[in-house]
Amino acid sequence: MNAVDYLQQREDWVRLRYMFTSFDRGPAGATKDTQVQTAVPNDQAELVATMTIASSMDAAVRWIYPAPEPLLEAFPHFVCAFGGGAFECQTAYFIGDVQAATLWLTPALSLTRML
């Protein structure tokens, strides 16, 4: 492919992306002005599911769980073991309809308590 063809292809891609990306949404479809919300214990299942799906294409996770069934069965337990304390500490956060989530553990929470 020569440079002219490459630039034409890139221009076509940019034009298509512009057509299908609205101004109030980012490339993943999340609203840009979405507020960060603090999760409550009832939100735990949704946050853990979001984190499981988000991690499912990570190279290290796929090495540990090469097939989808064991990953979907075991990874939620991993998330709960290492991040479940965030719900008690009120340091679990999400945006929108749980399009993204994070579990932050305070320094006071020890690893022995988590396990």
Secondary structure, DSSP 8 states (H G I E B T S, - for coil): --HHHHHHHHHHHHHHHHHH--TTB-TTS-BTT--EEE--GGGHHHHHHHHHHHHTT-HHHHHH--SHHHHHHHHHHHHHHHHTHHHHTT-EEEETTTTEEEE---TTS-HHHH-
